[in-house]
Every structure is written in structure tokens, then in C-alpha cells.
């Protein structure tokens, strides 16, 4: 998913718009995780980038998406760019 999200909407309060954006991202990640994994792959992992524009986006972990969105709301940003790409994940053994 590569998408520009708007944090303002004419028919919603800003808090509800942020909630709907977070919900859409969560639905996408859950949908990707439900897909069957290929042979030799343990789980689906995600490469994530977030920023005001695609050129300014920074690499983050999937668990930091909501925190970064909250920071964008605090900074009064009207929109942001998010890229979430599924990739194969392999478990590593702990020592």
C-alpha cells in the first residue's frame, strides 16, 4: 500500500478522521497477514515508510505507525504519505 492520507475531512471531526485512517491501515495489515505464506517462509513481515511526502518518508517499524500518525496530528499536518509493503519473514533462533 502506497497512499496519501488526509487528516482532515469536511464531514468528520479531526479525531474521527484520524481513527478512520488508523482503522484502514490496520485492516490492510490484517488482510495481508491472513494470506497464506509461501513454502520456506515463517510469517509476513512489513517494510514501512511514513512522512509528509514520498521523498521525505522515513523507514519505521510497523508497530510505530500509530505513534507517528499521532505526532503528525500534534504537528497540525493535514496529510501524510504511508507505504506498507509485505515481505517474507524468517524466525531467528535466540541464543
Secondary structure, DSSP 8 states (H G I E B T S, - for coil): -EEEEES--TTS-HHHHHHHHHHHHHHHHHHHHHS---TT--EEEEEEEEESSTTT-EEE-GGGHHHHHHHHHHTT-SEEEEEEEEEEE------
